[in-house]
Amino acid sequence: TAELDAVEAERLAPGVYSATVTFTNVTSELGNTTRTVRLRVAPGSFSVTPTFVNASATPNGVNPAPVVVTLRASGSLDLNYRLSWVSRPWFNVDKVGGTIGGGGTDTFTISFNTFGSAAGSYNAQITIENTTNGAGSRQLPLNLVLQSSGASVVVLRPDADLEVRGAVGDVPAGTQTSTLTNNSDSPVVWDAS
């Protein structure tokens, strides 16, 4: 049995290592032979889950749920990574890089903002670069589909009446600020009376 010493193996840099095992018939020397043993040490890398992000919503409606992306390191080496992307108004990433502990995981979160975007399909990608040794750098594609809701709906917030209280002859002035939101991709004409 030929075994690899795990403690020693962890100290090896990436590359190919060779050795020769010699089998000797010490009685007659008949059948002596050798075998080459090769060890290939790959550089530390990482996997990405999910491998692509698809999201959908209606324009100016409820944003899609944020997506948590998990990076998992192979091997015992700590890996540093950097995130880069072309900025788009419809998504945001909560950090620009980090460190994945040897054999561990790290995460980043992609959030969406559909406000002001018209119906259609939007695409982008996030580059995840292994800055420790370059191995395993990835592209994470993003796709957001905004589907027309069809009807124009206006929502008034807060959803409450204005109530002002005071003593007879001393009623204070009262104000309430309300916000109208159009939850569709169609324009809405409105008035208040």
C-alpha positions in Angstrom: 0.0 0.0 0.0 1.3 3.4 -1.0 -0.2 6.3 1.1 0.0 10.0 0.8 0.9 11.8 4.0 -2.0 14.4 4.3 0.0 16.8 6.5 2.9 16.9 4.1 0.5 17.1 1.1 -1.1 20.2 2.4 2.3 22.0 2.3 2.8 21.3 -1.4 2.4 24.2 -3.9 0.3 23.5 -7.0 2.2 21.4 -9.5 3.1 17.9 -10.5 5.3 15.8 -8.2 6.9 12.5 -9.2 8.5 9.6 -7.3 9.7 6.1 -8.2 8.8 3.0 -6.2 11.3 0.1 -6.8 10.3 -3.5 -6.2 13.3 -5.7 -5.6 13.4 -9.5 -5.4 16.1 -9.7 -2.7 16.4 -13.5 -3.2 17.1 -13.8 -6.9 16.6 -10.4 -8.3 14.4 -11.9 -10.9 11.3 -9.7 -11.7 12.7 -6.5 -10.3 10.6 -3.6 -11.5 9.8 0.1 -10.8 6.6 2.1 -10.9 6.3 5.9 -11.2 4.0 7.7 -8.8 2.7 11.1 -9.8 0.8 13.5 -7.6 -0.9 16.4 -9.3 -1.8 19.3 -6.8 -4.4 21.6 -8.3 -4.5 25.2 -7.1 -7.3 26.0 -4.6 -10.5 26.9 -6.3 -14.2 27.5 -5.5 -17.7 26.7 -6.7 -20.6 29.1 -7.1 -24.2 28.4 -6.2 -26.4 29.2 -8.0 -24.6 29.2 -11.4 -27.1 31.8 -12.9 -29.8 34.1 -11.5 -33.3 34.5 -13.0 -35.8 36.9 -11.5 -39.2 38.3 -12.6 -41.6 41.0 -11.6 -43.9 43.7 -12.9 -42.5 47.1 -13.5 -42.8 49.4 -10.4 -44.3 46.5 -8.5 -43.0 44.3 -5.7 -39.3 43.7 -6.2 -38.1 40.1 -6.7 -36.7 38.5 -3.5 -32.9 39.0 -3.0 -30.7 36.1 -4.1 -27.9 34.8 -1.8 -24.9 33.5 -3.8 -22.7 31.0 -2.0 -19.0 30.5 -2.7 -17.5 27.2 -1.5 -13.7 26.7 -1.3 -12.0 23.5 -2.3 -9.0 22.4 -0.2 -7.7 23.9 2.9 -6.3 27.1 1.4 -8.0 30.5 2.2 -9.1 32.2 -1.1 -9.6 35.9 -1.7 -12.1 37.0 -4.3 -13.2 40.2 -6.0 -16.6 40.9 -7.5 -17.0 43.2 -10.5 -19.9 44.2 -12.8 -21.2 46.9 -15.0 -23.5 49.0 -12.9 -27.2 48.8 -13.8 -30.1 50.5 -12.0 -32.2 47.3 -11.6 -29.8 45.3 -9.3 -27.3 45.9 -6.6 -24.6 43.7 -4.9 -24.0 44.0 -1.1 -20.2 43.8 -1.3 -17.2 43.8 -3.7 -15.2 40.9 -2.4 -14.1 38.9 0.5 -12.3 35.8 1.8 -13.4 32.2 1.8 -11.8 30.2 4.6 -10.1 27.0 3.6 -12.8 24.4 2.9 -15.5 26.9 4.0 -18.1 29.2 2.4 -18.8 32.9 2.0 -21.9 34.6 0.6 -22.9 37.8 -1.1 -26.5 39.0 -1.9 -28.0 40.4 -5.1 -31.0 42.6 -4.6 -33.3 44.0 -7.3 -35.0 47.4 -7.8 -37.6 47.5 -10.6 -38.8 51.0 -10.0 -38.6 53.1 -13.1 -37.8 50.2 -15.4 -40.1 49.4 -18.3 -41.4 45.9 -19.2 -38.8 43.8 -21.0 -35.8 41.5 -20.3 -32.6 42.8 -18.6 -29.3 41.0 -18.6 -26.0 41.5 -16.8 -23.2 39.4 -15.3 -21.1 39.5 -12.2 -17.4 38.4 -12.5 -16.2 36.5 -9.5 -12.4 36.6 -9.6 -10.1 34.4 -7.5 -7.4 36.9 -6.6 -5.3 34.4 -4.6 -4.3 32.2 -7.5 -6.7 32.9 -10.4 -8.1 29.3 -10.4 -11.8 28.9 -10.7 -12.8 32.5 -11.6 -16.4 32.6 -12.8 -19.1 34.6 -14.6 -22.5 34.7 -12.9 -25.2 35.7 -15.4 -28.2 37.7 -14.2 -31.6 37.9 -16.0 -34.5 40.0 -14.9 -37.8 39.8 -16.8 -40.4 42.6 -16.2 -43.8 41.5 -17.4 -46.5 44.1 -18.1 -49.3 44.0 -15.5 -51.8 45.1 -18.1 -53.9 47.3 -15.8 -53.0 50.7 -14.3 -53.3 50.6 -10.6 -52.6 53.5 -8.2 -52.0 52.8 -4.5 -52.3 55.6 -1.9 -50.2 55.4 1.2 -50.7 55.8 4.0 -54.1 54.0 3.8 -55.6 56.1 6.6 -58.0 59.1 6.9 -56.8 62.5 8.3 -58.0 63.1 11.8 -57.4 66.3 13.7 -58.6 66.8 17.3 -58.8 69.9 19.5 -60.9 71.8 21.9 -63.9 73.9 20.7 -62.6 77.2 19.3 -59.0 75.9 19.3 -58.8 73.3 16.5 -55.2 73.0 15.4 -54.2 72.8 11.7 -53.6 69.3 10.5 -51.6 67.9 7.5 -50.9 64.5 6.2 -48.5 63.7 3.4 -49.7 60.9 1.1 -47.9 59.1 -1.7 -49.5 57.8 -4.9 -47.7 54.9 -6.5 -48.4 53.5 -9.9 -47.9 49.7 -9.7 -48.0 49.1 -13.5 -45.9 50.0 -16.5 -48.7 52.1 -17.9 -49.1 55.9 -17.2 -52.0 56.9 -15.0 -53.8 60.2 -15.1 -55.4 61.1 -11.7 -56.9 64.0 -9.8 -57.9 64.8 -6.3 -61.0 66.8 -5.3 
